[in-house]
Amino acid sequence: MQYEISLLTIMGISIIAALSLNLIVGFCGQISLGHAAFLGVGAYTSAMLTKAGVPFTAAVAASMLMAGIIGTVVGFTSLRVREDFLAITTMGVGFLFLGIVRKQDFLGGEMGIAMIPDPGLGKVGYLVLVLLLAATLALFSIYLKRSWMGFTFDAVADDEDTANLVGIDVSSYKLIAFAMGTAFAGLAGALYAHNIKFIDPESFGFVESITILSMVVIGGTGSVWGVTIAAGVLSIFPMWFQFIDDYKLLVYGGLLCMIMLFSPDGLSGIFGRFLNTIRGKNFNASGQ
């Protein structure tokens, strides 16, 4: 039972991480290849604050604030670049984070931070908290997508120049997307730190950023339920099949190639076309 609880907790944290990136990539059309760094900011902030005696709730809130502030700064510095150049910029942020953490002794350096305080909720209580937060973020994402801000994000993602011409402040909405996405990434990082009780720089490297991006792309960029399902399955897939853990990146790479070739809109696109086919058959049958 403890093993299943641990799997579900990891799944919930992965869903939060993937949905946070979806706010940036899927909703606003901005590329980010260093998203794991913001999970790291949240994890290190919460770990250090709780070790200093700050209550768990306050530490998690501070981790979201810190990650959101840094994300806004990164978003501001990235306003003048697009597409490939934006991808390179965000990738550089990830490497910069790793370089800073590894060289600072008060952050644990290469050895990381161990004995992170337990929130005191128990395994089941912590699982319930994580799943509630994941569900809340999913519902928030759905609401946001259907709101006027969501439509504005769509306009920015489709064509920034046209959005500017019709009076949309593209820069402001980019910053909002980065702030929200990175703040929720900080939440995922904080939850990860208190679940594992140990963090080190390698937990938030480039590979982790690509893994989170894979969840978004495979699920379908912009699709809340598609990203949720992809994140849930891909987060526990290597644990179900331990023998392929060493080839995890190869599997993810193969899945990405297949998605790009046969369904660029991800699982959500596949399911949508399946529903349309079923509806078409039912309509034809009723018409006859």
N, C-alpha and C positions, 0 to 999 in steps of 0.2 A: 504493500500500500504506500509506503514511504517513497518508493521509486516512482510510482505513478503520480504522486503529488509533486515530486520534483520535476517530472516531465511537463506536467501541466503548468507549473510555475514558469519554467523556461519558455514554454510556448506563449504564455501570456505576455511576458516581457518582450519576446521577439515580435509579437503582434503590435505592441506599443511602438517599438523601434521602427518597424516597417511603415506603420501608419503615419508616424512623424515625418519620415522621408517622403511619403506620398503627398503630404501637404506642400512640399517644395517641388518635387519632380512631377507628380501627377496632376496637382491642382494648378500650379503656376508655371509649369514647363521649364523650370530651372534645373540644370544638371548639378549634381553634388556627388563627388567621389571621395569625400572625406567625412561622411556623416558619423562614422564611429567615433571620431574625435570628440563630438559633442556628447555622445554617451559617456566618453571618458571624463569630460569636464564635470558632468553630473555625478558620476561615480566617485571621483576623487573629492569633489566638494562635499558630498554627503558623508563619505567615509571619514574625512578629516574633522568635520564638524561634530559628528556623533562621538568620535574618539575624544574630542575635547569636552564632551558633556552636553552638547546641544541635543534637545529632544528629536526623535526620529522625524516627526511631522515637519518641524521647522527646518531640519536639515534637508529634507526632500524638496520643500518649497524653495529653499535657497539654491539648491542644485538646479532647479528649473530656471530660476531667475538668472543665475550665473551663465548657464548654457544659452539662454535666450539673449542675454546682453552680448556675449561673444558672437553668437550667430548673427545678430544685427550688425555688429562691426564688420564681420566677414561679408555679409550681404552688401553693406555700404561700399566696401572696397571692391566689390565685384560688379557694381552697377555698370561700369564702362565696358565690360567684357560679356561675350555671349558664347553659347554652344561649346566648341572645343576649348576655347580659352577659359571659359568659366569652369569647365571640367578640370583643367590643369590647375587653376587657382584653388579650387576646393580640395584637390588632391594634395596640393602643397600645404594647405592648412592642416591636413591630417598628419603629414610628415613633421610639420612644425610642432604640433602637439606632442608627438612621440619624442622629438628631440628635447623639448623643454622638460618633460616628465623624467626622462632618463638621466638628465644632468642635475636634477634638484634633489638633494638628500632629504629635505623635509617632506618631499612627496614619495619617498621610498626608493627613488632611483630605479635601477634595473630590478631590484628585489621586490618592488611593489609595496602594498600595504596589506598587512595581515591582521587577523583578530578584529575585524570590523564588528562593532556592536550589533547584537541581535535586536530587532524591533520589539521583541517580547510578545509577538502575536501567535507564536506556535506555527508549525508547518501548514496546518489547515487554514488558520486565520490569515497567514501571509498569502496563501494561494487565493483565498477569497478576495483579499485586497487587490492583488494583481489583476485578477479577472474582472473585478468591478471597474478598475481604472482602464483596462483595455476596452471593456464594453462602453464606458463613458466616452473614451476617445473616438471609438467607432461611431457612436451616435452623434457626437459633436461634428465629426467629419461629414456625416450624411447631411446634417443640418446646414453646415457651412457650404457644402456643394450645391444645395438647393436655394441658398440665400442669394441676395444681390451681390455679396462679396464673392461668392462662388462663381457667379456669371462673369464678374469682372476678372477673376483669376483666369477663367476660360478664354476671355478675350486677350489677355496678356500672353497666355500660353500659345494661342493660335497665331497671333501676329502682333508683335510689340509696336511696330510702326503704325499700323492701322489703329491700334488702341490709343496711341498718342494722338492721332489725328482726330479721334472722336472725343477727346477731352479727358481720357483716363490718365491719372498720374501713375505711370508704369513703375517708376522708381519706388514710390511709396508702397505699392502693392507687392513688389518684390521683397522689400524689407519686411513687410508684415508676414509674408510667407516664410521667410528665413527665420524671423523671430519666433513664430509659432512652432514651426517644425523643429528647430533646435531646442526650444524649451521643452517640448515633449520628449525629445531625444535625451535631454538631461534627466527627465523623469525615469525613462527606461534604464539609463545608466545607474541612477541611484538605487532603483529596485534590484538591478543585477548585483550591485556591490553588497547589499544587505542580504541577498539570497545566497551568494557564493561565500561571503565573509572574507574574500581575498581578491585583490585586483593588482594587475601589473600592466606595464605599457603594451605588451603583446595582446592583451585582451581587447584593445581598441585600435588595432592597426589597419592597414590598407585592405587586407583580406576580409576583415569583418565589415568594412565599408562596402566592399563588392558583394558580400553575402547579403547584406540588407538591401542593396540595390537590386540584386537578383530576385528577392522576394517581391519587390514592387513590380518589376518588369514581368515576371512570370505570372503574377496575379492579374496584371493589367493596370498600367499607370492611370491613376485617376479613379479607379474602381475601389470602393471601400471594402465591399465583401470579397472581391477577388484577391486583394492584397492580404486581407485577414486570413483567408483560407490558405493562400500560398505561404504566408509567414508561419502559420500554425503547423502545416505539414512539413515544410523544409527545416524548421527548427528542431523537430524531433525525428526526422527521417534518419540522420546519421546514428541516432541512439537506438532506433529500431533495428538498423542494419549495421552493427559495429564493424563488420568486415570491410565496409566501403568507406569508413571514416577517413582513412588515409587518402582516399580518392574523392573526397567531398567536392573539391573545387572542380575536378574533372566532370563530375556528375552535374554540378551547377552550370558549368560552361556548356555542356552538351544540351541541357534543358533550355538555356538561353538561346543557343543556336537554333534549336527546333522551334522555339516560340517565334523568333525573328523571321524564320523562313516560312512557317505555316500559319502563324497567328500573331502578328505584331501587337495586337491588342490584348494578348495574354489569355488567361483562363476565362476572364469575364467575356471576352469576345467569342471564345469557343462556345460557352454556355448560352450566350445571347443568340448566336446563329442556330444552335440546337433548338432553342425555344421557338425561334422564327420558323424553322422547318416544321416543327410539330404543329404550330398554329396554322401554317399553310396547308398542311395535310388535313387538319380538322376543318378548315374553311372549305377546301375542295370537296371533302366528304359531305359536308352539310349542303354545299351548293348543288351537288348531284342529287 
